[in-house]
């Protein structure tokens, strides 16, 4: 299924690029300033990436464990874009300001050891440091608004591309509690680093971009409403090192889908300079396999029971773009 989906996406990319080539080859470049470079700052809020898995042994409860990592940090980066008469190509890269994310890391367990397996009996919260991480994007879009008879105010473009994320966290300085015990077992604080977590998402997306010129309605030149919506096939990989348990590692290998949306406002600052503010939302859901490796117990076990990895990411971005 994974190979088939990727093959279908590759065929769609090839067909789209071929269409763009023939659409542009018959006409000269129209834009006076075909290159654009933008620099931006993103602030993530109410955002997290999470995973859970079920018990590979009886009674097979789902979930057995759930980990939730907040990712509310500042990100800085930019985009380079080359515009042609009919289509444009872009490359984007952002990286984060390293430090603790606002919000708490949460670790929940339903061990089933002393209580029914549907009762959460172990829970911890901790600080979550976001180490050096990256987000990138490559895309190509094609202008079709004039082909379907829309007014010159509209710029409608199907878009196809690839997004990726490489996220790195360290969980530290937390408190573990035992909620099912009703206070009979006191909370257990721990100091120092507890978990190193790496997550990689590859997203192959298809969607549509739009812009609508509202300059005649406002007193600011070159002002447009902008937006994008797209769907993606997603491949995800997690690596989780439990630092307090020696050389214990867990891994997830998953695939699924994502929905992404963006709305914003762009306005001119000078002839070839504009600024923008956008709100962005990304929701990822994947399922797959969980691998548990612990050399101390000669353990290497893989299971697909109740394995889910998901993420919700919302951000507000401000950027400045220069054309040349």
URKA-V789252 format. One record per residue. N is the residue number from 0. RES is the residue in three letters. SS is DSSP state (H for helix, E for strand, C for the rest). OMEGA is omega in whole degrees, -180 to 180 (999 if undefined). Layout:
N	RES	SS	OMEGA
N	RES	SS	OMEGA
//
This chain:
0	UNK	C	-180
1	UNK	H	-179
2	UNK	H	-180
3	UNK	H	-179
4	UNK	H	180
5	UNK	H	178
6	UNK	H	178
7	UNK	H	178
8	UNK	H	180
9	UNK	H	177
10	UNK	H	179
11	UNK	H	178
12	UNK	H	-179
13	UNK	H	-180
14	UNK	H	-179
15	UNK	H	179
16	UNK	H	178
17	UNK	H	178
18	UNK	H	178
19	UNK	H	-178
20	UNK	H	-178
21	UNK	H	179
22	UNK	H	-176
23	UNK	H	-173
24	UNK	H	-178
25	UNK	C	-176
26	UNK	C	178
27	UNK	C	176
28	UNK	C	-173
29	UNK	C	-174
30	UNK	C	176
31	UNK	C	-179
32	UNK	C	-172
33	UNK	C	-180
34	UNK	E	176
35	UNK	E	176
36	UNK	E	179
37	UNK	E	177
38	UNK	E	-174
39	UNK	E	175
40	UNK	E	179
41	UNK	E	173
42	UNK	E	177
43	UNK	E	177
44	UNK	E	-178
45	UNK	E	-175
46	UNK	E	179
47	UNK	E	165
48	UNK	E	-168
49	UNK	E	176
50	UNK	E	175
51	UNK	E	178
52	UNK	E	-180
53	UNK	C	180
54	UNK	C	178
55	UNK	C	-179
56	UNK	C	176
57	UNK	C	11
58	UNK	C	175
59	UNK	C	-179
60	UNK	C	179
61	UNK	C	-1
62	UNK	C	168
63	UNK	C	-178
64	UNK	E	178
65	UNK	E	179
66	UNK	E	-178
67	UNK	E	-176
68	UNK	E	174
69	UNK	E	179
70	UNK	C	-178
71	UNK	E	-175
72	UNK	C	172
73	UNK	E	176
74	UNK	E	179
75	UNK	E	179
76	UNK	E	-178
77	UNK	E	-178
78	UNK	E	170
79	UNK	E	-178
80	UNK	E	177
81	UNK	E	-178
82	UNK	E	174
83	UNK	C	-178
84	UNK	C	-172
85	UNK	C	-176
86	UNK	E	177
87	UNK	E	179
88	UNK	E	-178
89	UNK	E	175
90	UNK	E	-175
91	UNK	E	177
92	UNK	E	177
93	UNK	E	174
94	UNK	E	-171
95	UNK	E	166
96	UNK	C	-175
97	UNK	C	179
98	UNK	E	-179
99	UNK	E	174
100	UNK	C	170
101	UNK	E	-172
102	UNK	C	-175
103	UNK	C	168
104	UNK	E	-179
105	UNK	E	180
106	UNK	E	-178
107	UNK	E	179
108	UNK	E	174
109	UNK	C	-168
110	UNK	C	-177
111	UNK	C	-177
112	UNK	C	-176
113	UNK	C	-177
114	UNK	C	176
115	UNK	C	-174
116	UNK	C	177
117	UNK	C	-179
118	UNK	C	176
119	UNK	C	-176
120	UNK	C	175
121	UNK	E	-178
122	UNK	E	177
123	UNK	E	172
124	UNK	E	-178
125	UNK	E	172
126	UNK	E	-176
127	UNK	E	180
128	UNK	E	176
129	UNK	E	178
130	UNK	C	-177
131	UNK	C	-177
132	UNK	C	-176
133	UNK	E	169
134	UNK	E	-179
135	UNK	E	-180
136	UNK	E	169
137	UNK	E	180
138	UNK	E	173
139	UNK	E	178
140	UNK	E	-177
141	UNK	E	-179
142	UNK	E	180
143	UNK	C	-174
144	UNK	C	179
145	UNK	C	-179
146	UNK	C	-179
147	UNK	C	171
148	UNK	C	177
149	UNK	C	-180
150	UNK	C	-178
151	UNK	C	177
152	UNK	C	-175
153	UNK	E	168
154	UNK	E	-177
155	UNK	E	-173
156	UNK	E	165
157	UNK	E	-177
158	UNK	E	177
159	UNK	E	-176
160	UNK	E	-176
161	UNK	E	175
162	UNK	E	175
163	UNK	E	177
164	UNK	E	174
165	UNK	E	-172
166	UNK	E	-177
167	UNK	E	-177
168	UNK	E	168
169	UNK	E	177
170	UNK	E	-176
171	UNK	E	171
172	UNK	E	-177
173	UNK	E	177
174	UNK	E	177
175	UNK	E	-180
176	UNK	E	-175
177	UNK	C	-170
178	UNK	H	-177
179	UNK	H	-178
180	UNK	H	178
181	UNK	C	179
182	UNK	C	-179
183	UNK	C	177
184	UNK	C	-177
185	UNK	C	176
186	UNK	C	-175
187	UNK	E	-180
188	UNK	E	174
189	UNK	E	-177
190	UNK	E	176
191	UNK	E	-177
192	UNK	E	-177
193	UNK	E	-176
194	UNK	E	165
195	UNK	E	-174
196	UNK	E	174
197	UNK	E	178
198	UNK	E	177
199	UNK	E	175
200	UNK	E	170
201	UNK	E	-174
202	UNK	E	179
203	UNK	E	-166
204	UNK	E	175
205	UNK	E	180
206	UNK	E	-179
207	UNK	E	175
208	UNK	E	178
209	UNK	E	171
210	UNK	E	179
211	UNK	E	-176
212	UNK	E	179
213	UNK	C	-177
214	UNK	H	-177
215	UNK	H	-180
216	UNK	H	-178
217	UNK	C	-178
218	UNK	C	-179
219	UNK	C	-179
220	UNK	C	176
221	UNK	C	-178
222	UNK	C	-178
223	UNK	E	165
224	UNK	E	-178
225	UNK	E	179
226	UNK	E	176
227	UNK	E	171
228	UNK	E	180
229	UNK	E	176
230	UNK	E	-177
231	UNK	E	164
232	UNK	E	-170
233	UNK	E	169
234	UNK	E	-177
235	UNK	E	176
236	UNK	E	177
237	UNK	E	171
238	UNK	E	-171
239	UNK	E	-180
240	UNK	E	178
241	UNK	E	-171
242	UNK	H	-179
243	UNK	H	-178
244	UNK	H	176
245	UNK	C	-176
246	UNK	C	179
247	UNK	E	179
248	UNK	E	167
249	UNK	E	-178
250	UNK	E	170
251	UNK	E	175
252	UNK	E	-169
253	UNK	E	171
254	UNK	E	-178
255	UNK	E	-176
256	UNK	E	179
257	UNK	E	169
258	UNK	E	-178
259	UNK	E	177
260	UNK	E	180
261	UNK	E	173
262	UNK	E	-179
263	UNK	E	-178
264	UNK	E	177
265	UNK	E	-178
266	UNK	E	-177
267	UNK	E	173
268	UNK	E	177
269	UNK	E	-175
270	UNK	C	-177
271	UNK	C	180
272	UNK	E	174
273	UNK	E	180
274	UNK	E	-180
275	UNK	E	173
276	UNK	E	-176
277	UNK	E	173
278	UNK	E	-173
279	UNK	E	179
280	UNK	E	178
281	UNK	E	177
282	UNK	E	-177
283	UNK	E	175
284	UNK	E	179
285	UNK	E	174
286	UNK	E	-180
287	UNK	E	-175
288	UNK	E	178
289	UNK	E	179
290	UNK	E	-178
291	UNK	E	-177
292	UNK	E	178
293	UNK	E	-177
294	UNK	H	-179
295	UNK	H	179
296	UNK	H	-179
297	UNK	C	-173
298	UNK	E	172
299	UNK	E	-170
300	UNK	E	177
301	UNK	E	-179
302	UNK	E	175
303	UNK	C	-176
304	UNK	C	174
305	UNK	C	-177
306	UNK	C	179
307	UNK	E	174
308	UNK	E	-176
309	UNK	E	-179
310	UNK	E	172
311	UNK	E	-175
312	UNK	E	176
313	UNK	E	-177
314	UNK	E	173
315	UNK	E	-176
316	UNK	E	171
317	UNK	E	-179
318	UNK	E	174
319	UNK	E	-178
320	UNK	E	177
321	UNK	E	179
322	UNK	E	180
323	UNK	C	999
//
